[in-house]
């Protein structure tokens, strides 16, 4: 579920092609690997929603690559995600702190 905000976050740094996103996502998400099919499904959905745009980049070494760029709507969506995730983090921190103070009967 965190694939969407993670992709938006990476694309906020610079336009990026899919393979580079595939390489960088595991570290950001704390996972060993990311499903390639799922990555491109999410990118297509983000593009359909107007949060990213893509274009084919030819003339670079190697095969032609599709580069994804964050749109203004994508930046707004990222800001909303960051706000929601911060609220979730704060709620989880409160929950865990309360649980730890609850003693052994909770565990």
Secondary structure as GFF3:
##gff-version 3
##sequence-region A 1 107
A	DSSP	alpha_helix	3	13	.	.	.	ID=ss1
A	DSSP	beta_strand	16	17	.	.	.	ID=ss2
A	DSSP	alpha_helix	18	29	.	.	.	ID=ss3
A	DSSP	alpha_helix	36	48	.	.	.	ID=ss4
A	DSSP	beta_strand	52	57	.	.	.	ID=ss5
A	DSSP	beta_strand	65	70	.	.	.	ID=ss6
A	DSSP	alpha_helix	72	101	.	.	.	ID=ss7
A	DSSP	three_ten_helix	104	106	.	.	.	ID=ss8
###
